[in-house]
Every structure is written in C-alpha cells, then in structure tokens.
Amino acid sequence: MSIETPTAFEVTPERIAQAEALIRPFIRHTPVMRVDLKDFCGTARPVDLKLELLQHSGSFKVRGAFTSLLTRDIPAAGVVAASGGNHGAAVAYAARERGVPAHIFVPSVASQAKIDLIRSYGAELVVGGERYADALAASETYAAASGALPIHAYDQAETLTGQGTLGKEIEEDLPDMTTLLVAVGGGGLIGGIASWFRGRVKIVAVESDGAPTLDHAFKAGKPVDAPAGGIAADSLAPKQVGQMMFPIAKKYVEPPVLVSDDEILAAQKALWAGARLVAEPGGAAALAALLSGKYVPEQDEKVCVLVCGSNTTAVKFG
C-alpha cells in the first residue's frame, strides 16, 4: 500500500487517513489521561492529556519517519536526517524496523538521552555544530555525496502527513474536544494536526520564549529567523518555522502562546508530581501554557494538551 505523495500545501485529511492506515502496524495508539489541573498546581478543571510521550522512540516523530520510509523509494545508501534529537531517534528506530541504514546528524545541544537513544537503534551518528541548522547543513552535504534519502524533521510533505495522523487519533479518542494545545518547534506536528482538523477545533500553538519561531513568522507574515535557545532548545529551536506548515498555521492555528524556561520546568515537575509522567521540556511546554495562566480556557472549552516527548535524563535510577 502507498499514498500519493503530497506537494506543498496539499496535506489533506484523505492523505493523512491513508498514511494512518499504512503506519498503524508500526506505531502505538497512545492513551489519553483525564486529569484535574488542581492536582498539577493549577486551577481546578478537567483536562485531557494525550500521552504521545509513550510513543516508540519517545515522541510523535516516528509517525512522520514511518510515513517517509513506507511511501518513498529508499536507495541502497539508506536515509539521512538532521535533528535536535527526537527526529533522529525516530528515523533511526523506523529505519531499524525496516532494515534500512540510517545516518543521523545532531547539534551539540542534543541531550545525552537523545544521543544514547539514537545510538541504541544502530544508526550512524554525527554530533557537531551548535544549532539544528548546522546539523541540517551537514546532513545535506552527506546526502549529496552519498545518495542517501533525506528525511526532513518538519518541512517535508511526508513528515507533515505522518504527524497529522496524531490529529486523527486524538479525534477518535476525544470526539467532543474543542481545544488542543500543541508545542511548536519547526511546526511539522502542529501543521500536520491542523491539516487534519481544518478549523473544526481550536488549535493553540505554544512556544518557548527562547525560540519563538512561529511567533516571529506570524508577526513578519512569513517564516523568518528567530532566536534558538532556552531549556527546550534540543526540540523546539530550529532557525525558523517550516515553509510548508506556515500557510496552514496562518489559516488554522491560534497565535502562539509564549512560555518561559521556568514555566516549562514547572510543568515538567507538575507532570511528575501529579501523574508520575516524565516529559522532556518540549514535551511539557503545552501544559506550561495552562499551568502558568498564559492560556485561560473559557468555561465551556473541552481542552486536550498534547504531551509529545519523553527523552530526558531528568529522572535518574540507581
């Protein structure tokens, strides 16, 4: 089975549904947990947490990785990806499952947890440069020299289509949901999810104030360079938001809510204290918008928070 490869701005619900059927044997249908925010140091109200941090390789990224591997012709040289860590781990995992060589480039800000995870899947790993953009440039040089197939972390049709399958899954889990909070880095996740819902629910973007890529793009009217720092720099800090997702975001996504490092850290701690969930900073960012009061839902909103990643060394054993 295959899906027609979408071109720019053509990530449709039909293609997302096709991708979901294709990748279903390789991914987990992750659970939803209903909680009361008062147990997380917030104002009392019910909220649903979509626990995509329990996905294979520790994040949603395997959805896009498998979509690429299952819909494109893979050369003998295998695949290559640049990543802050999670996309690299996802591509490495998916490549291992499909018996494909994988070459992963990450910047020096990648966490040790993500570096160790990528290596555990048997990928060839190169660490270098200070930012995601440096790793991307190195991966492009490698792809040109080797013939390996590039799998982009967020600015590629197959990636957006695969991440959009999470939107479909959330709607199946929570058909009455009215509002979804989603953390944003390059925008592949929120772009794919917004392509599924197409305005049927409110989608709230949440960004680290140290890497406000979508916020800068909204203000400029196009993707532009933004700062790339903060506690979530290894997952939410590309040079700029993706070209493909931006028209989708302009049409279907609320202006970004910016959260600080302290607010993200507080959300990580709250997830551990209130639910014994270990989320990485980027995975906890969407919840930070609620707990900090930066996003205050209306009384009748039925809110879901996407907890999207768990690759951290924040909890030590032994």
C-alpha positions in Angstrom: 0.0 0.0 0.0 1.2 3.5 -0.7 -0.1 7.0 -0.6 0.2 9.7 -3.2 3.0 12.0 -2.2 1.5 15.4 -1.3 3.1 18.6 -2.7 3.4 21.8 -0.8 0.2 22.9 0.9 -1.7 19.7 -0.1 -1.5 17.7 3.1 -5.2 16.7 3.2 -7.3 14.7 5.6 -7.6 12.0 2.9 -3.9 11.5 2.6 -3.5 11.6 6.4 -6.1 8.8 6.7 -4.2 6.8 4.1 -0.9 7.3 6.0 -2.5 6.3 9.2 -3.7 3.0 7.7 -0.2 2.4 6.3 1.8 3.1 9.5 -0.7 1.7 12.0 1.2 -1.7 12.4 4.4 0.2 13.3 3.1 2.7 15.9 1.4 2.8 19.2 -2.1 4.2 19.7 -1.1 6.2 22.7 -3.5 6.7 25.7 -5.4 9.7 26.9 -5.4 10.5 30.6 -8.1 12.7 32.1 -6.8 14.9 35.0 -7.9 17.7 37.2 -5.5 20.7 36.9 -5.7 21.2 40.7 -3.5 18.1 41.0 -0.9 19.9 38.9 -0.8 23.2 40.8 -3.3 24.8 38.5 -6.9 26.0 38.7 -9.4 23.2 39.2 -10.8 22.0 35.8 -10.8 18.7 33.9 -8.2 18.4 31.1 -7.3 15.5 28.9 -3.6 14.7 28.3 -2.7 12.9 25.1 0.3 10.9 26.1 2.3 10.7 22.9 5.4 10.7 25.0 4.7 6.9 25.3 5.2 6.5 21.5 8.1 4.4 20.1 11.4 6.3 20.4 9.8 8.6 23.0 8.0 11.1 20.8 5.4 11.6 18.0 8.2 11.8 15.4 8.0 8.1 14.4 4.7 8.9 12.6 6.5 11.1 10.1 9.5 8.8 9.9 7.5 5.7 9.1 5.4 7.6 6.6 8.5 8.6 4.7 10.0 5.1 4.8 6.8 3.4 3.7 5.9 5.8 0.8 9.3 6.6 -0.8 11.9 4.7 -2.7 14.8 4.0 -0.4 18.2 3.9 -2.0 20.9 1.4 -1.0 22.7 4.3 0.8 19.7 4.4 3.2 18.3 7.5 4.8 19.8 10.6 6.4 18.3 13.1 8.9 19.2 16.1 10.8 17.7 16.6 14.2 17.8 18.2 17.6 17.4 14.6 18.8 13.8 13.3 18.6 13.5 13.2 14.9 16.9 11.5 14.7 15.8 8.8 17.2 12.5 8.3 15.3 14.3 7.9 11.9 16.8 5.6 13.5 14.1 3.5 15.1 12.0 3.3 11.9 15.0 2.5 9.8 16.0 -0.3 12.1 12.5 -1.7 11.9 12.6 -1.6 8.1 16.1 -2.8 7.7 17.4 0.4 6.3 20.8 2.1 7.0 20.3 5.4 8.8 22.7 8.4 9.2 21.8 11.0 11.8 23.3 14.4 12.3 22.6 16.3 15.6 24.0 19.6 17.1 25.9 19.8 20.3 22.8 20.9 22.2 21.2 17.5 21.7 20.7 15.9 25.1 22.7 12.9 26.1 19.4 10.9 26.5 18.7 11.5 22.8 22.2 10.8 21.7 22.2 7.5 23.6 18.8 6.6 22.2 19.8 7.2 18.6 22.9 5.0 19.0 20.9 2.3 20.6 18.9 1.9 17.4 22.1 1.2 15.4 22.2 4.4 13.4 25.5 6.1 12.4 25.5 9.3 14.4 27.5 12.5 13.9 27.4 15.2 16.6 28.6 18.7 15.5 27.7 22.4 15.3 25.8 24.5 17.8 22.3 24.6 16.2 19.9 22.4 14.3 20.7 24.5 11.2 24.3 23.3 11.4 23.3 19.7 11.6 20.9 20.2 8.7 23.7 21.7 6.5 26.0 18.7 7.4 23.2 16.2 6.5 22.6 17.9 3.2 26.3 17.6 2.3 26.2 14.0 3.2 23.1 13.3 1.2 24.6 14.9 -1.9 27.8 12.9 -1.6 26.2 9.5 -0.6 22.9 9.4 -2.4 21.1 8.7 0.9 17.5 9.9 1.1 16.9 12.9 3.3 14.0 12.8 5.7 13.3 16.3 7.0 12.3 16.8 10.6 9.4 19.1 9.8 9.4 20.8 6.4 8.5 17.9 4.1 5.1 16.7 2.9 5.5 13.1 4.2 6.6 14.4 7.6 3.5 16.7 8.0 1.2 13.9 6.7 2.6 11.4 9.2 2.3 13.8 12.1 -1.2 14.6 11.0 -2.2 11.0 11.9 -1.9 12.1 15.6 -4.7 14.6 14.9 -6.9 11.8 13.5 -6.1 9.6 16.6 -6.9 12.4 19.0 -10.2 13.0 17.4 -11.1 9.3 17.6 -10.1 9.4 21.3 -11.9 12.7 22.1 -14.7 13.4 19.6 -16.1 16.2 21.8 -12.8 18.1 22.3 -12.9 21.8 21.4 -9.4 23.0 22.1 -6.0 21.4 21.5 -2.7 22.8 22.9 0.4 21.8 20.9 4.1 22.7 21.4 5.8 24.2 18.3 9.4 23.9 17.1 9.7 23.7 13.3 5.9 23.2 13.1 5.6 19.8 11.5 3.4 18.5 14.3 1.0 21.4 14.5 1.0 21.7 10.7 0.0 18.1 10.3 -2.6 18.2 13.1 -4.1 21.4 11.7 -4.3 19.8 8.3 -6.4 17.1 9.7 -8.8 19.3 11.7 -9.0 22.2 9.3 -10.7 24.6 11.7 -13.0 22.1 13.4 -11.3 22.6 16.8 -9.3 25.5 18.2 -5.6 24.7 17.9 -3.4 26.7 20.2 0.3 26.9 19.5 2.7 27.0 22.4 6.4 28.1 22.0 9.4 28.6 24.3 10.0 32.3 24.5 13.7 31.4 23.9 12.8 30.0 20.4 9.7 31.9 19.1 9.8 30.7 15.5 6.1 30.7 14.8 5.5 33.9 16.8 8.2 35.7 14.6 6.7 34.2 11.5 3.1 35.4 12.4 4.4 38.9 13.0 6.5 39.0 9.8 3.9 37.4 7.7 6.4 34.7 6.6 8.9 32.3 8.1 11.9 34.3 9.4 15.0 33.6 11.5 14.3 33.6 15.2 16.4 33.1 18.4 17.1 29.4 19.1 17.7 28.9 22.8 16.1 28.0 26.1 15.5 24.9 28.1 13.8 23.1 25.2 16.4 24.0 22.6 17.0 20.4 21.6 13.4 20.0 20.4 11.8 23.4 20.0 14.6 25.6 18.5 15.0 25.5 14.7 16.3 28.5 12.8 12.8 29.3 11.5 9.4 27.6 11.2 8.8 25.4 8.2 7.8 26.9 4.8 5.2 24.2 4.2 3.4 24.5 7.5 3.2 28.3 7.7 0.2 28.8 5.3 -1.6 26.0 7.2 -0.8 27.7 10.5 -2.0 31.1 9.3 -5.4 29.6 8.4 -6.0 27.2 11.2 -3.8 27.9 14.2 -4.2 30.5 17.0 -1.3 33.0 17.6 1.4 31.4 19.7 1.4 31.5 23.5 5.0 32.0 24.7 6.2 30.3 27.9 9.4 30.8 29.8 12.0 28.2 30.8 10.8 28.4 34.4 7.2 27.8 33.3 8.3 24.8 31.2 10.3 23.4 34.1 7.4 23.8 36.4 5.2 21.9 34.0 7.8 19.1 33.9 7.8 18.9 37.7 4.0 19.0 37.8 3.6 16.1 35.4 6.0 14.1 37.6 4.3 15.1 40.9 0.7 14.8 39.7 0.9 11.8 37.3 4.4 10.3 37.6 5.0 11.2 33.9 8.5 12.0 32.8 8.3 14.6 30.0 11.2 16.4 28.3 11.0 20.2 28.3 9.5 20.3 24.8 7.0 17.6 25.8 5.8 19.7 28.8 5.6 23.1 27.0 2.0 22.8 26.0 0.9 22.1 29.6 3.0 25.1 30.8 0.7 27.4 28.9 -2.2 26.2 31.1 -0.4 26.0 34.4 1.2 29.4 34.0 -2.1 31.1 33.2 -0.8 32.2 29.8 -3.7 30.4 28.2 -7.0 30.5 30.1 -9.8 28.4 28.6 -13.4 29.5 28.6 -15.6 27.6 31.0 -17.2 25.5 28.2 -13.9 24.6 26.4 -13.1 20.9 26.4 -9.3 21.0 26.4 -6.7 18.5 25.4 -3.0 19.0 26.0 -0.6 17.1 23.8 2.3 15.8 25.9 4.6 14.9 23.0 8.1 13.8 24.2 9.8 12.0 27.0 13.5 11.9 26.0 15.2 13.3 29.1 17.7 12.4 31.8 15.7 14.4 34.4 15.0 11.2 36.4 17.9 9.1 37.4 17.8 5.5 38.5 20.4 3.8 40.7 
